[in-house]
Every structure is written in C-alpha cells, then in structure tokens.
Amino acid sequence: MTDRAIYPADLATACTKKAGQKYQPSNGTEGWCFIEAWCVDCARDAAHRADPALGDGCAILATTMALRVDDEDYPIEWQFGPDGQPRCTAFTAEGMPERCHHTDDLFGGGS
C-alpha cells in the first residue's frame, strides 16, 4: 500500500486526539495533498477520472467540497485516523487492469 500520510509526524501526533472525528482540509493545498494521497487511485472515482461523461464520480469527494465539516450531511468517511493522519475510510483500491488476451503470457507461454 502506498504511504497515504499527508501530515508531518509532529502534526499527526498532535491530531491523534481527533481520531474518529470528521476531517476537512484547511485549504486548497492540503485538499490537493489529501486527494493525491487517497482519491487518485480509488476505485470509487475511477470511471469519472477516465471519462467525466461516464458518471458523476465519487459522491464523498463531491460532498466534502460542497459542505462544511460541521454540516450533519458532511461525509463521515473523511476522518482522522488513530495515527492522527487524515484518511478516507471508504477508500477502495483499484484492481489491476485485465490482461490483454491477444498478448502471450510472459511466464505461461500463451493466451
């Protein structure tokens, strides 16, 4: 698994008391760090990244951009972990792409 930590160790340690609380980036730069760490390889938004015409993308990501963290409808999936690092508890890793059936298997000898 990729290291998804976005905070330096001292800040994460200070945020351990927030474990389980909703997380919202404090600014756009922190938001992009979070998205880069969690959203860019999450299966929940993969179709939208491939072609925005295919769907609306991840509802969690969209909702966090539209609401304040203290709004009752703000997603609970974005929260501080026990290590003080922000995380998305709904993260789903994208699977490996299907192998081309027209290409010989490097180790098995055929399609």
N, C-alpha and C positions, 0 to 999 in steps of 0.2 A: 504494500500500500504506500502511496505517496505520502510524504510528510505534509499534512494539511495545516500545520501550525502557522498562524499569521502574526501572533504577538511574540515579542522577545520574552525570554524566560522570566525576567523580573516583573513584567506587566502581567503575564499569565499567572504567576504566583499570587500577585495582588488580586486577581479576579477569581481565584478559587472560591472565595466566599459567595460568588454569584452563581455557582454551579446549579444548573437546572432552571435558571431564570432566562427569560427571553432575551435574545441578542439582536441589536440593530447597530450596523456600522455607524460610527460617529461622523463620518464624512465620506465623500466620494472615493478618495484614495483607499481608505480602509475597506469600503464596499467592493472596490475592484480587487483588492487583495483576497477578500473572502470569496468572491465569485471565481477568481482564478484558482483558489485552493479547493473549492467544493463543487462549483456548478459546471465548470468547463468540461468535465468528464463524467457527469452524472447522466444516467440513462433517462431520467425524467425530462430532460430538456434536449436530448439528442436529436430528435426529429426536427425541432424548431431551429436548432443550430445548423442542421444540414440544409434545410429549406424552410424559411419562415412561413411560406404559404401552406405548409403541411399541418400547421396547428398553432395553438396559442402558446405553447411552451409550458414551462413549469409554473403552476399556479402559485406555489410557495414563493418563488423568486419574484413573480409579478406582484403579489400581495404585499411583500415586505417593502416594495418600492412605493406602494400607494398609501400605506397606513403608518401611523405612529406606533412605536413599540408598546405604548400603554393602551392602545385600542384593543378591545376584547376580541376582535377578529384577527389581530396580528398573529401570524403563524407561530405555533409553539415549537415547530421543528427547528427553527434557528434559535439556539440557546448556548449558554456557556457550559462547557463540559467540566468534569471533576478536576481536570488539569488547568482550568482557567482559560483554555482556548475556546474561541467561538467554533461552533460546529453546526452542521445540518444533520439532524437525526433521521431524515428521510433519504439521505444520500443512497443512491443505488448505482454501483459501478457498471459502466458499460461493458458488455461482453466482448470477447474477441470477435472480429468480423469473420463471417463464414468463409472457409477456404474455397478458392476457385476450383470448380470440378473439372476444368479443362487444363489444369496445370498438374504435372506429375508431382507426387509426394516425394519430397527430398529423401525421406528415410524409408518409405514403404514401397516405392518402386512404381506406383501407378495411381490413377484416379479411381 
